[in-house]
Amino acid sequence: MDTQKATSLNKITLAMISQQKTEKLAEIQASKQRITQQAKELFRPSEDSGNTHHLMNNFSSGIAIFNGIMTGFKIIKRIRNLFR
């Protein structure tokens, strides 16, 4: 008799499954919102501290572009020398 009571108390119904499903969906939504908020905070652009920072950022970008172009010319020159 005790085993019958234990099994009848541990029966899983569709209502219980439905309730657990809605709870888990709510947990997933809350987790998704936390993840998106953290991603936004991580990848937002840094705040400018003034004109000097902006000027140095532009200068750095210009140097990077110049280096890229010079590297491209060197590669093209070496490829041309290979086929001569």
C-alpha positions as CSV (number, residue, x, y, z in Angstrom):
1,M,0.0,0.0,0.0
2,D,2.8,2.4,0.8
3,T,4.2,1.9,-2.7
4,Q,0.9,2.8,-4.3
5,K,0.7,6.1,-2.3
6,A,4.3,7.0,-3.2
7,T,3.6,6.3,-6.9
8,S,0.3,8.2,-6.8
9,L,2.1,11.2,-5.2
10,N,4.9,11.2,-7.8
11,K,2.6,11.1,-10.9
12,I,3.3,13.8,-13.4
13,T,0.4,15.4,-15.1
14,L,0.0,17.5,-18.2
15,A,-0.8,20.5,-16.1
16,M,2.5,20.1,-14.2
17,I,4.4,19.8,-17.4
18,S,2.7,22.9,-18.9
19,Q,3.5,24.9,-15.7
20,Q,7.1,23.8,-15.8
21,K,7.3,24.7,-19.5
22,T,6.0,28.3,-18.9
23,E,8.4,28.7,-16.0
24,K,11.4,27.6,-18.0
25,L,10.4,29.8,-20.9
26,A,10.3,32.8,-18.5
27,E,13.7,31.8,-17.2
28,I,15.0,31.7,-20.8
29,Q,13.6,35.1,-21.6
30,A,15.1,36.6,-18.5
31,S,18.5,35.0,-19.3
32,K,18.3,36.3,-22.9
33,Q,17.6,39.8,-21.7
34,R,20.6,39.7,-19.3
35,I,22.9,38.4,-22.0
36,T,21.8,41.0,-24.5
37,Q,22.3,43.8,-21.9
38,Q,25.8,42.5,-21.0
39,A,26.7,42.3,-24.7
40,K,25.6,45.9,-25.3
41,E,27.7,47.1,-22.4
42,L,30.7,45.1,-23.6
43,F,30.6,46.3,-27.2
44,R,29.5,49.9,-26.9
45,P,32.0,52.4,-28.1
46,S,34.2,54.1,-25.5
47,E,33.4,57.6,-24.5
48,D,35.6,60.3,-26.0
49,S,37.6,62.2,-23.5
50,G,38.1,65.3,-25.7
51,N,39.6,66.5,-28.9
52,T,43.0,65.0,-28.3
53,H,41.6,61.5,-28.1
54,H,39.7,62.1,-31.4
55,L,42.7,63.5,-33.1
56,M,44.9,60.6,-32.0
57,N,42.3,58.1,-33.1
58,N,42.2,59.7,-36.6
59,F,46.0,59.8,-36.7
60,S,46.2,56.1,-35.7
61,S,43.7,55.1,-38.4
62,G,45.6,57.1,-41.0
63,I,48.8,55.3,-40.1
64,A,47.1,51.9,-40.3
65,I,45.7,52.7,-43.7
66,F,49.1,53.9,-44.9
67,N,50.8,50.8,-43.6
68,G,48.2,48.6,-45.4
69,I,48.7,50.4,-48.7
70,M,52.5,50.1,-48.4
71,T,52.3,46.4,-47.6
72,G,50.0,45.9,-50.6
73,F,52.5,47.6,-52.9
74,K,55.4,45.5,-51.5
75,I,53.4,42.3,-52.1
76,I,52.5,43.4,-55.7
77,K,56.2,44.2,-56.4
78,R,57.4,40.8,-55.2
79,I,54.7,39.0,-57.2
80,R,55.8,40.9,-60.3
81,N,59.4,40.0,-59.6
82,L,58.5,36.3,-59.4
83,F,57.0,36.3,-62.9
84,R,59.9,38.2,-64.6
